[in-house]
Amino acid sequence: MAELPLAAIKRLASVKGKGFRVGEDAVELIGKATEIWVQKLAEGGFIFAIHAGRRTLKAVDVMAVLDQSDIKIPAEKPKVVAKKKK
């Protein structure tokens, strides 16, 4: 059973305004493939984290894995959300 919400996968996989639809079997398969990809990405990132002497996966570790792949994501600084004072 998929851990990711299928409605979100369907929304991301849909091509808006083009008249295409995504079948439920395709949504489930995309979900499973995404879960496997995320697990492999995290596993690779943990190798970099351990090499850096950490047990916490950070964005820099994930970017290192992505740099070794054919997937390129522009680096952005993480957004820091300040807690509101009561």
C-alpha positions in Angstrom: 0.0 0.0 0.0 1.3 3.5 -0.9 2.4 5.8 1.9 2.1 8.9 -0.3 -1.4 10.4 -0.8 -2.6 9.3 -4.2 -4.7 12.4 -4.7 -1.5 14.6 -4.5 0.3 12.2 -7.0 -2.6 12.4 -9.4 -2.6 16.2 -9.2 1.1 16.4 -9.8 1.0 13.9 -12.7 -1.9 15.6 -14.5 -1.3 17.8 -17.4 -3.6 20.7 -16.9 -5.5 22.1 -19.8 -4.3 19.4 -22.3 -7.2 17.0 -22.1 -5.1 14.2 -20.6 -6.1 12.1 -17.6 -4.1 9.8 -15.3 -5.5 6.3 -14.6 -5.6 5.0 -11.1 -3.1 2.2 -11.9 -0.6 4.8 -13.2 -1.1 6.9 -10.1 -0.4 3.9 -7.9 2.7 3.0 -9.9 4.0 6.5 -9.9 3.5 6.6 -6.1 5.4 3.3 -5.6 8.3 4.5 -7.8 8.4 7.8 -6.0 8.6 6.1 -2.6 11.5 3.9 -3.8 13.2 6.9 -5.3 12.9 8.9 -2.0 14.3 5.9 0.0 17.3 5.6 -2.4 17.9 9.3 -2.3 17.9 9.3 1.5 20.1 6.2 1.7 22.7 8.0 -0.6 22.4 11.1 1.5 23.1 9.3 4.7 26.4 8.1 3.2 27.4 11.7 2.9 26.1 12.6 6.4 28.0 9.7 8.0 31.1 10.7 6.1 30.7 14.2 7.6 30.4 12.7 11.0 26.7 13.3 11.4 23.7 11.1 11.9 21.3 13.7 10.6 20.4 14.0 6.9 20.7 17.6 5.7 19.9 19.3 2.4 23.6 19.4 1.6 23.7 15.6 1.7 20.7 15.3 -0.6 22.2 17.9 -3.0 25.4 15.8 -3.1 23.5 12.8 -4.2 21.6 14.8 -6.8 24.8 16.3 -8.1 25.9 12.8 -8.9 22.7 12.0 -10.8 21.2 13.4 -14.0 18.6 15.3 -11.9 19.4 18.9 -11.4 17.6 21.0 -8.9 18.4 24.6 -8.4 19.9 25.2 -4.9 17.8 27.4 -2.7 18.4 28.4 0.9 15.9 26.7 3.2 13.1 28.9 4.4 13.3 29.6 8.2 9.9 30.2 9.8 10.1 32.2 12.9 7.8 31.2 15.7 5.2 33.8 16.7 5.4 35.2 20.2 2.3 35.0 22.2 
